[in-house]
Every structure is written in structure tokens, then in C-alpha cells.
Amino acid sequence: MKEVLFIRSKIIMHTQISLDGGIHGFDDTSIYYSVANRLNTEMILFGSDTVFKAAEQYPAETEKAFIKPADDPNDKRPVWVIPDSQGKLRNLHVFRDSEYCKDIIVLVSATTPQSYIEFLKERYYDFISVGNDHVDYAKALEILYDKYNCKTIRTDSGGILTNILLEQGLVDEISLVVSPCLVGTDIPRVFRSLTPQDKINLELISCDVMENDYISLVYQVSK
């Protein structure tokens, strides 16, 4: 039988860490965004916890929340992709209205409450239903490639989502901005929940010394 090859969006895990692996506590994040812009990705994959904590307090929706943004081909802002199988994010309008986001695609699963599906439909959010108890990221990436022509997507996550993607063999490159500081054990680590079945080998693609002693490292994940 002929092997079937599945084509999916390439994932670049991009994050900023301290020298001891902390995910926050450093002074400057501008270099993180500078390097992110160099990656030239069409979409950004955010963790639901990251999006929830970014706007735990948010203004009420207006009529604009029920109107889908126009699809302007000249709008080069990235589309945000957010998994939310639990259906807890009611602050999406805050980010959809921001200058950093073109629109939002939500990833849901078979167990997502129907009331949340209706919430998304009423506000004209595209959503992809893949997986049973949890989002099937491999299938979602195939759909993002086929339906939305997304060749490359980068992650922006506190670490939990990216660790899952690494364990599932879905991360193609790892981009780290290393900050010249030590933040101590009270700060969560980027790979704190990583439990791969086998060792994950990496190949160095680039190493650049940035301004103010920051370092940009890019690794390819060996398959």
C-alpha cells in the first residue's frame, strides 16, 4: 500500500528565557518581538491560558464584536490561532480589535460545550473542531495548511502548549531569545512539563549576539 503523506503548517516555537530557563522576570522584551518579526510567519498559535491571563478583566462587547473583520489581502498582520476546547475564553474581542491581530481562529474538540460553539458562530469566528477530549493538533495543522494556506506558524505560549507540541513531534524549529539574567527558582521554566518518550535532538541553525548582550538561538528539531 502506498504511504499517504500529510502536509501541515510548519511550527516554530519562539520564546524568551532567562539564562536559567525562566519564562519571565527579564527587563526587555523588545528583542523577542524583533526576532519574531524576522520569522515571517502567517499565524501565531497562543495557549488558552496565555490569552486568558492577558485580559482577565476586559470591557464589554459592542456591536463590532458581532461583525467579522473584512479580509484585506494587504493586511499583513498575523491571524491568531487559539485552542479552547473547554470554551472558557470570552475576551476574544479584546484581541480581535487590537492592532496586532488580523482575526482569530479557535481550535475546539468534540467535548467543547455547544453553547461556546454558538458563541463563536454568533461572532463569526472561524473555528476548527478536531479531536475528542482534547484538540488534535496534528489534524488542526493539516487544516490550517489546506484551508488557510498557512505555511508557517509560530507559538507564543507560557510553555505548557509548546511542551505538548514537542512531545507530539509537531515542532520543527525552536527559536530562543536568551536574556542576560538569572531569575531564580520561583519563575516557571520553559520546559518544566516536558516529558518526551525519547530524547529530542536539536541541530543549531543560527546563533546571533543581539544588542545589550541578548542572544538569539535557532535550532532545528531532528526528526
C-alpha positions, 0 to 999 in steps of 0.5 A, spaced: 500 500 500 502 506 498 504 511 504 499 517 504 503 523 506 500 529 510 502 536 509 501 541 515 503 548 517 510 548 519 511 550 527 516 554 530 516 555 537 519 562 539 520 564 546 524 568 551 528 565 557 532 567 562 539 564 562 536 559 567 530 557 563 525 562 566 519 564 562 519 571 565 522 576 570 527 579 564 527 587 563 526 587 555 522 584 551 523 588 545 528 583 542 523 577 542 518 581 538 524 583 533 526 576 532 519 574 531 518 579 526 524 576 522 520 569 522 515 571 517 510 567 519 502 567 517 499 565 524 501 565 531 498 559 535 497 562 543 495 557 549 488 558 552 491 560 558 496 565 555 490 569 552 486 568 558 491 571 563 492 577 558 485 580 559 482 577 565 478 583 566 476 586 559 470 591 557 464 589 554 462 587 547 459 592 542 456 591 536 463 590 532 464 584 536 458 581 532 461 583 525 467 579 522 473 583 520 473 584 512 479 580 509 484 585 506 489 581 502 494 587 504 493 586 511 499 583 513 498 582 520 498 575 523 491 571 524 491 568 531 490 561 532 487 559 539 485 552 542 479 552 547 476 546 547 473 547 554 470 554 551 472 558 557 475 564 553 470 570 552 475 576 551 476 574 544 474 581 542 479 584 546 484 581 541 480 581 535 480 589 535 487 590 537 492 592 532 496 586 532 491 581 530 488 580 523 482 575 526 482 569 530 481 562 529 479 557 535 481 550 535 475 546 539 474 538 540 468 534 540 467 535 548 467 543 547 460 545 550 455 547 544 453 553 547 461 556 546 460 553 539 454 558 538 458 563 541 463 563 536 458 562 530 454 568 533 461 572 532 463 569 526 469 566 528 472 561 524 473 555 528 476 548 527 473 542 531 478 536 531 479 531 536 475 528 542 477 530 549 482 534 547 484 538 540 488 534 535 493 538 533 496 534 528 489 534 524 488 542 526 495 543 522 493 539 516 487 544 516 490 550 517 495 548 511 489 546 506 484 551 508 488 557 510 494 556 506 498 557 512 505 555 511 508 557 517 506 558 524 509 560 530 507 559 538 507 564 543 505 560 549 507 560 557 510 553 555 505 548 557 502 548 549 509 548 546 511 542 551 505 538 548 507 540 541 514 537 542 512 531 545 507 530 539 513 531 534 509 537 531 515 542 532 520 543 527 524 549 529 525 552 536 527 559 536 530 562 543 531 569 545 536 568 551 536 574 556 542 576 560 539 574 567 538 569 572 531 569 575 531 564 580 527 558 582 520 561 583 519 563 575 516 557 571 521 554 566 520 553 559 520 546 559 518 544 566 512 539 563 516 536 558 516 529 558 518 526 551 518 518 550 525 519 547 530 524 547 529 530 542 535 532 538 536 539 536 541 541 530 543 549 531 541 553 525 543 560 527 546 563 533 546 571 533 549 576 539 543 581 539 544 588 542 545 589 550 548 582 550 541 578 548 542 572 544 538 569 539 538 561 538 535 557 532 535 550 532 532 545 528 528 539 531 531 532 528 526 528 526 
